[in-house]
Amino acid sequence: MVLVVVVGQGARLIAIRTLRRPRAMLAARPIHSTLAKVPLLLVRLLFDLAPIVAFAAAGFGVLALFDLPPVVRVLGVTFLNASIFVQIVLLVVRALLAPASPNLRLIPMSDGSALRLLRWCRTIAITTLYGMFLAEAARRLGLPAQSYSALVTLVGLVVAVMLAVLVLQSREAVAARLRGGIAAAQPLSDVVSPVPPGRRAAGAGRMLRAAGRRVADVWHAIAILYIIVLFGIWALEISGGLLFVVQATAVTLVVAGVARLIGRGITRAAAAILERMDRRRGHSAWAAGRLRRYVAPTARLLHAAVAVLGGLVVLNAWGLDVWGWLQTAIGLRIVASGLSLLLVGAIALAVWEVTNGLIERHLATTDRNGRAIQRSARVRTLLPLLRSALLVVLLTLVTLITLSELGLNIGPLLAGAGVVGLAVGFGAQTLVKDVITGLFILFEDTISVGDVVNVGGKGGLVEGMNIRTIRLRDFDGTVHTIPFSAVTSVSNMTKDFSYYVFDVAIPYHENADRVVSVLHGIGDELRKDPRFAPLILEPLEVLGVDSFQESAAVIKARIKTLPIQQWNVGREFNGRMKARFIELGIDFPLPQRTLHIARGAAEMLAGMGTEAGAANAGRMRHAGAAE
């Protein structure tokens, strides 16, 4: 045995000294990428594997050269196997931690932590494998079975205690690392819509971070409990229990790691898509803006799908026959219903998004100069109503299909809805009349949003319409809501175009032709003004002398303008007309009357005037004499 140990260790040391320089060259090579470390680690793994091969070849060579007793040969083979396993375990741990080569280290940690963890792994591996070797050697030398079992159990207990001590020593470091990873992780909601400084993150992200911090606080207790469970299963010799737990744990760790990598990939892909959408311009920017709102929900849905799939794999690894249950009638029905609901929701969402996008784009279209193209009032009224009706139809269909997939018989529900609709139709005839009248008015384009109308004895600007009422706001700001059933006649003052009709009163002594010429001149000046030229559709139309009043002749005229612009144009025309009339000396008629007196009455008034004058003269002479 001593010869086996000496020869094997000598061959191992010679191989280590021979490969020291190549290993040092690999350790000194600067590497900045994790992927670039893998090939170098594989090369170094081959270098580290050479001493193990030399040790095994020398040891087994000694056993083959010498004729040893069977017991010694078995003990030698067992010792060599234990030593080889210890070296292989240390080889793997050294490749992951690389305590002397920070540039090749796959797991980020300090040099001190890597060295401390390597020492613990070496101690645990030596204790486990050599402890089992010693127990096996004692059994070969005649140790009773119960004592052998107790010795093996003692070795397992020592290893369990060592693992628990390692967990407790690493408690703060691992907890700090977990908290740092949680704080550094950027949730999907922050990628899609960053949270302003001083404002707390969304509820879901905040809850996940709080749960992660809680796990960081109690991870050591969970790890120690897991070690105790493993030791209990092994010590009680539960058939297949230890292998089952180890396999399930390995599957859980692998699934968690893969799910985390996939989740990070989804988050990064979502961020890249959003960044690419932000660089879009023109029509592409409009489409990207609409698609942007669905990036985050889609990414969250993918995250949820990965979590659910990973959870099912983990449950199946821990003994729950998830795949078998999914293949049952209930499982297939749940899967089929879920996929059907997702498909229906996706189709409804696509129909809504396409229709809503087309409507919004049509209403917000701009010309080459970036100015909004003014759509007709009818279009601006009907398209939003069509969008609302489509939304109601889609919600109704999706609700009915969802209820049907959940197993509810919707036949009686539809029948009941029909009966209720019939009863409502009879009981709410006024409402039905409002709806029918409103639909006809909308489709005939009698009234549109933005028109100025007189309806039901009220007048004002049409601010809004639905299928039942029309909402007007008059000049003083009062809002009038009028049901369509009360509309018997409609006076639309801004349909397609408008006229500003006005009367000009002039004194009878003024020349009407001259005034008409002045009015035409004012109209021409107004059309040349860049502020009002776009509002006027045709030249001023003077209809002539329309009527006669007590003190004036009335000339009627009108100006054709864009809809709802007649008052702006009319006020400007009136101001210019007043200034021009004053400038040219054209009088504005004032109220006046001419009195015609009969001849007899005139002579009598004249006589009365003569007598009164004589009397006054006599009184004046009398007063002078008295003085």
Secondary structure as GFF3:
##gff-version 3
##sequence-region A 1 627
A	DSSP	alpha_helix	2	18	.	.	.	ID=ss1
A	DSSP	alpha_helix	20	28	.	.	.	ID=ss2
A	DSSP	alpha_helix	34	65	.	.	.	ID=ss3
A	DSSP	alpha_helix	70	97	.	.	.	ID=ss4
A	DSSP	three_ten_helix	102	104	.	.	.	ID=ss5
A	DSSP	alpha_helix	111	140	.	.	.	ID=ss6
A	DSSP	alpha_helix	145	169	.	.	.	ID=ss7
A	DSSP	alpha_helix	171	184	.	.	.	ID=ss8
A	DSSP	alpha_helix	188	192	.	.	.	ID=ss9
A	DSSP	alpha_helix	203	235	.	.	.	ID=ss10
A	DSSP	alpha_helix	241	278	.	.	.	ID=ss11
A	DSSP	alpha_helix	283	292	.	.	.	ID=ss12
A	DSSP	alpha_helix	295	317	.	.	.	ID=ss13
A	DSSP	alpha_helix	322	326	.	.	.	ID=ss14
A	DSSP	alpha_helix	329	363	.	.	.	ID=ss15
A	DSSP	alpha_helix	377	405	.	.	.	ID=ss16
A	DSSP	alpha_helix	410	427	.	.	.	ID=ss17
A	DSSP	alpha_helix	429	443	.	.	.	ID=ss18
A	DSSP	beta_strand	452	455	.	.	.	ID=ss19
A	DSSP	beta_strand	458	465	.	.	.	ID=ss20
A	DSSP	beta_strand	469	473	.	.	.	ID=ss21
A	DSSP	beta_strand	479	483	.	.	.	ID=ss22
A	DSSP	three_ten_helix	484	486	.	.	.	ID=ss23
A	DSSP	beta_strand	490	492	.	.	.	ID=ss24
A	DSSP	beta_strand	498	506	.	.	.	ID=ss25
A	DSSP	alpha_helix	512	528	.	.	.	ID=ss26
A	DSSP	three_ten_helix	533	535	.	.	.	ID=ss27
A	DSSP	beta_strand	541	548	.	.	.	ID=ss28
A	DSSP	beta_strand	553	561	.	.	.	ID=ss29
A	DSSP	alpha_helix	566	584	.	.	.	ID=ss30
A	DSSP	alpha_helix	599	626	.	.	.	ID=ss31
###
